[in-house]
Amino acid sequence: MEYILARYTGGGLKPAADSPLFPEYLQWFHYCEGMINTIVVQTILLPPERQNKEALEQAMRLLARALAPIDEALAGRDYLIGDFSAYIGRIDARPAFQKAMNG
């Protein structure tokens, strides 16, 4: 995901490394990574005979508990860090987006 953000947006979807927002960006970017990876592996990547039900259930429980701090961090805010609403404007202004939306 980090590669995609850097390659396709010129880094425009994340704060610069010297930004005061960068540590918070890293925290949220990697926040649930391990649990989500486990869920993907156990439900999509492994064949059914190799899936581990207990590992999947544990990852699901941990992910459910992990959502509470995200809800708290978003209270009264639109984004976890910074104000990326200008990004929406840039997407909306793209000719390809306009074509897709208007048929």
C-alpha positions in Angstrom: 0.0 0.0 0.0 2.8 2.4 0.8 4.3 1.7 -2.6 0.9 2.5 -4.3 0.6 5.8 -2.4 4.1 6.9 -3.4 4.0 5.7 -7.0 0.6 6.8 -8.2 0.1 10.0 -6.3 3.6 11.3 -6.1 3.2 11.0 -2.3 0.2 13.4 -2.4 -1.9 11.1 -0.2 0.4 11.1 2.7 2.2 13.8 4.7 5.9 14.5 3.9 8.4 12.6 6.1 9.4 15.9 7.7 5.7 16.9 8.4 4.5 17.0 12.0 1.7 14.8 10.8 4.0 12.0 9.5 4.3 10.0 12.8 0.5 10.0 13.2 0.2 8.9 9.6 2.5 6.0 10.2 0.6 5.0 13.3 -2.8 4.8 11.6 -1.4 3.4 8.3 0.0 0.3 10.1 -2.5 0.2 12.9 -4.5 -3.0 12.1 -2.1 -4.3 9.5 -1.3 -7.6 11.2 -4.9 -8.5 12.0 -6.1 -7.7 8.5 -3.2 -9.7 7.0 -4.2 -12.7 9.1 -7.8 -12.4 8.0 -6.9 -12.2 4.3 -4.6 -15.1 4.6 -7.1 -17.3 6.5 -10.1 -16.5 4.3 -8.7 -15.9 0.8 -5.1 -17.0 0.3 -5.0 -20.4 2.0 -7.0 -23.3 0.7 -9.8 -24.3 3.0 -7.9 -27.4 4.3 -5.0 -25.2 5.5 -7.1 -22.4 7.1 -6.9 -22.1 10.9 -10.3 -21.2 12.4 -8.8 -20.2 15.7 -6.3 -17.8 14.2 -9.1 -16.3 12.1 -11.4 -15.9 15.1 -8.6 -14.3 17.2 -7.8 -11.8 14.4 -11.5 -10.9 14.1 -11.8 -10.4 17.8 -8.7 -8.2 18.0 -9.8 -6.2 15.0 -13.2 -5.6 16.5 -11.5 -4.2 19.7 -9.1 -2.2 17.6 -11.9 -0.2 16.0 -12.8 1.7 19.3 -9.6 3.9 19.2 -10.3 4.7 15.5 -13.8 5.8 16.4 -12.5 7.9 19.2 -9.8 9.5 17.0 -12.5 10.4 14.4 -14.9 12.0 16.9 -15.6 15.4 15.5 -13.2 15.0 12.5 -13.5 13.9 8.9 -10.0 12.3 8.7 -7.6 10.5 11.1 -4.8 13.0 10.3 -4.7 16.4 8.7 -7.2 17.7 6.2 -7.2 15.8 2.9 -10.4 17.3 1.6 -8.4 19.1 -1.2 -7.6 15.6 -2.5 -11.3 15.1 -3.2 -11.4 18.3 -5.2 -8.4 17.2 -7.3 -10.1 13.8 -8.1 -13.3 15.6 -9.0 -11.5 17.9 -11.4 -9.8 15.0 -13.4 -11.3 14.5 -16.9 -11.3 10.7 -16.4 -13.3 11.0 -13.3 -15.8 13.4 -14.9 -16.1 11.0 -17.9 -16.7 8.0 -15.5 -19.3 9.9 -13.5 -21.2 11.4 -16.5 -21.1 8.3 -18.7 
